[in-house]
Amino acid sequence: MSKQTSEDQEKIDEYLRVIQERILAPIQSTEVRRYSTATLLLLFAAIDGLGLLLHLSKEAGSNQRILGFLGYMGGGYQVHKQELLGLRNSLVHNAINVASFLSQTETGRDQHLKKMGADDFIHVNTTVMYEDFVSALGRFQTDIQNDNAMMKRAADRLEWKETADRLEGVEGDPSGHLNAATPTPPPPVQFIYAKRKGKAID
């Protein structure tokens, strides 16, 4: 493995660790999993982020990125990606679910992504969607390790930020206020956003 490939892999691994710690762990280990809306908001945020690493164009808007990763998840996610995008947008912008049935219970797992009712709304079981996302994330990690072009594209969309020692004796904070509390720092790796002319296409 070349030095550049190793550095690219390290950057991607760090971003995936952030997804694990800040998105998947709360769903798996806290009360978040009991709330379909909260679970979906976290999952759609991760889907958008991974969609940016996966999409062929760094200019892709959030709708394109989400549709791309839902397609990557395959199966019913590919078939119902437009409805799922509509659900994501309604939750993000209004925190209100429209045009779908939501559940997180074990009963009804077999109804996940099936049409229900007279209006043919899709049923989304957030427990199943969480499990399917974890499975797709594992496949994404494998694919990215085996495809140098995919790895390079993903790594080029991330950059390192120094944050580790931000709360330890920060210069320019003589009051010591930053040491009085321990907020969660931003992650050490973040997206590089390209400057665009005109409005981004979603």
C-alpha positions as CSV (number, residue, x, y, z in Angstrom):
1,M,0.0,0.0,0.0
2,S,1.4,3.4,-1.0
3,K,1.9,6.2,1.4
4,Q,-0.9,8.2,-0.3
5,T,-3.3,5.3,-0.3
6,S,-2.5,4.8,3.4
7,E,-3.2,8.4,4.2
8,D,-6.4,8.4,2.1
9,Q,-7.6,5.3,4.0
10,E,-6.8,6.9,7.4
11,K,-8.9,9.9,6.5
12,I,-11.8,7.8,5.4
13,D,-11.5,5.5,8.4
14,E,-11.7,8.6,10.7
15,Y,-14.8,9.8,9.0
16,L,-16.5,6.4,9.3
17,R,-15.5,6.3,13.0
18,V,-17.3,9.6,13.5
19,I,-20.4,8.0,11.9
20,Q,-20.1,5.0,14.1
21,E,-19.7,7.1,17.3
22,R,-22.1,9.9,16.7
23,I,-24.8,8.3,14.6
24,L,-24.9,4.5,14.9
25,A,-23.9,4.2,18.6
26,P,-26.7,6.5,19.8
27,I,-29.3,4.6,17.7
28,Q,-28.0,1.2,19.0
29,S,-27.3,2.0,22.6
30,T,-29.7,4.8,23.7
31,E,-33.3,5.7,23.8
32,V,-33.0,7.3,20.4
33,R,-33.9,3.9,18.8
34,R,-37.4,4.1,20.3
35,Y,-38.2,7.2,18.2
36,S,-38.6,6.7,14.5
37,T,-38.2,10.3,13.6
38,A,-34.9,10.8,15.5
39,T,-33.5,7.5,14.1
40,L,-34.4,8.5,10.6
41,L,-32.9,12.0,10.9
42,L,-29.6,10.5,12.1
43,L,-29.6,7.8,9.3
44,F,-30.4,10.3,6.6
45,A,-27.6,12.5,7.8
46,A,-25.2,9.6,7.4
47,I,-26.7,8.6,4.1
48,D,-26.1,12.1,2.8
49,G,-22.5,12.2,4.1
50,L,-21.7,8.8,2.6
51,G,-23.5,9.8,-0.6
52,L,-21.0,12.7,-1.0
53,L,-18.1,10.2,-0.7
54,L,-19.7,7.8,-3.1
55,H,-21.1,10.1,-5.8
56,L,-19.1,10.6,-9.0
57,S,-19.5,14.3,-8.9
58,K,-18.3,16.5,-6.0
59,E,-20.9,19.1,-7.2
60,A,-23.8,16.7,-6.4
61,G,-26.5,18.4,-4.2
62,S,-27.9,16.7,-1.1
63,N,-30.9,15.1,-3.0
64,Q,-28.5,13.6,-5.6
65,R,-26.2,12.3,-2.8
66,I,-29.1,10.7,-0.9
67,L,-30.6,9.1,-4.0
68,G,-27.2,7.8,-4.9
69,F,-26.6,6.1,-1.6
70,L,-30.1,4.7,-1.3
71,G,-29.5,3.2,-4.8
72,Y,-26.2,1.8,-3.4
73,M,-28.2,0.2,-0.5
74,G,-30.2,-1.6,-3.2
75,G,-33.4,-3.6,-3.0
76,G,-36.4,-1.7,-1.8
77,Y,-34.2,1.4,-1.1
78,Q,-33.5,1.6,-4.8
79,V,-37.1,1.0,-5.7
80,H,-38.5,3.5,-3.2
81,K,-35.7,6.1,-3.1
82,Q,-37.9,8.9,-4.3
83,E,-40.4,8.3,-1.5
84,L,-37.6,8.0,1.0
85,L,-36.1,11.2,-0.2
86,G,-39.5,12.9,0.2
87,L,-39.7,11.5,3.8
88,R,-36.2,12.7,4.6
89,N,-37.0,16.2,3.3
90,S,-40.3,16.5,5.2
91,L,-38.5,15.4,8.4
92,V,-35.5,17.7,8.0
93,H,-37.5,20.8,7.1
94,N,-40.7,20.3,9.2
95,A,-40.0,17.4,11.6
96,I,-43.3,16.0,10.3
97,N,-43.7,12.7,8.6
98,V,-45.8,12.9,5.4
99,A,-46.9,10.1,3.0
100,S,-45.4,7.2,5.0
101,F,-46.1,4.9,7.9
102,L,-43.3,4.7,10.5
103,S,-42.6,2.1,13.2
104,Q,-39.6,0.7,15.1
105,T,-41.2,-2.4,16.5
106,E,-40.2,-6.0,15.8
107,T,-43.7,-6.8,14.7
108,G,-44.1,-5.5,11.2
109,R,-40.6,-6.0,10.1
110,D,-41.9,-7.9,7.1
111,Q,-43.9,-4.8,6.0
112,H,-40.7,-2.6,5.7
113,L,-40.8,-0.6,2.4
114,K,-44.1,-2.2,1.4
115,K,-47.1,0.0,0.2
116,M,-49.9,0.3,2.7
117,G,-53.4,1.7,2.8
118,A,-55.6,3.3,0.2
119,D,-53.0,5.9,-0.6
120,D,-50.2,3.4,-1.1
121,F,-47.9,5.1,1.5
122,I,-44.8,3.1,2.2
123,H,-44.1,1.6,5.6
124,V,-40.7,2.4,7.0
125,N,-39.5,0.2,10.0
126,T,-36.6,2.2,11.4
127,T,-35.1,-0.9,13.1
128,V,-34.8,-2.6,9.8
129,M,-33.5,0.5,8.1
130,Y,-30.8,0.9,10.7
131,E,-29.7,-2.8,10.2
132,D,-29.8,-2.4,6.4
133,F,-27.7,0.8,6.7
134,V,-25.1,-0.9,8.9
135,S,-24.9,-3.7,6.3
136,A,-24.5,-1.2,3.5
137,L,-21.8,0.7,5.5
138,G,-19.8,-2.5,5.9
139,R,-20.1,-3.1,2.1
140,F,-19.0,0.4,1.4
141,Q,-15.9,0.0,3.6
142,T,-15.0,-3.2,1.7
143,D,-15.6,-1.6,-1.7
144,I,-13.6,1.5,-0.9
145,Q,-10.6,-0.7,0.3
146,N,-10.7,-2.6,-3.0
147,D,-11.2,0.3,-5.4
148,N,-8.3,2.8,-5.4
149,A,-10.3,5.3,-7.6
150,M,-13.2,5.2,-5.2
151,M,-10.9,5.6,-2.2
152,K,-9.1,8.6,-3.8
153,R,-12.4,10.3,-4.8
154,A,-13.8,9.9,-1.2
155,A,-10.5,11.0,0.5
156,D,-10.3,14.1,-1.7
157,R,-13.6,15.2,-0.4
158,L,-12.4,15.2,3.2
159,E,-9.8,17.3,5.0
160,W,-8.2,17.1,8.4
161,K,-9.0,19.7,11.1
162,E,-7.0,20.1,14.3
163,T,-9.4,19.9,17.2
164,A,-7.9,17.4,19.7
165,D,-6.4,19.9,22.1
166,R,-8.9,22.7,21.5
167,L,-10.2,22.6,25.1
168,E,-6.9,22.1,26.9
169,G,-5.5,25.5,27.8
170,V,-6.7,27.3,24.7
171,E,-4.7,30.4,23.9
172,G,-6.8,33.6,23.7
173,D,-9.2,32.4,26.4
174,P,-7.9,34.0,29.6
175,S,-11.2,33.6,31.3
176,G,-10.9,29.8,31.2
177,H,-14.6,29.5,30.1
178,L,-13.8,26.8,27.6
179,N,-12.3,24.7,30.4
180,A,-15.5,25.1,32.6
181,A,-17.5,23.0,30.2
182,T,-16.7,20.1,28.0
183,P,-18.8,20.5,24.8
184,T,-18.4,17.9,22.1
185,P,-15.7,19.2,19.7
186,P,-16.1,19.0,15.9
187,P,-14.7,15.9,14.4
188,P,-11.1,15.9,13.2
189,V,-12.1,15.3,9.6
190,Q,-14.7,17.2,7.6
191,F,-15.9,17.7,4.0
192,I,-14.3,20.0,1.5
193,Y,-17.1,22.0,0.0
194,A,-16.4,23.2,-3.6
195,K,-17.3,26.8,-4.5
196,R,-20.1,26.8,-7.0
197,K,-21.3,29.3,-9.5
198,G,-25.1,29.9,-9.1
199,K,-27.4,27.6,-7.2
200,A,-26.4,24.0,-6.4
201,I,-28.5,21.4,-8.1
202,D,-30.1,19.0,-5.7
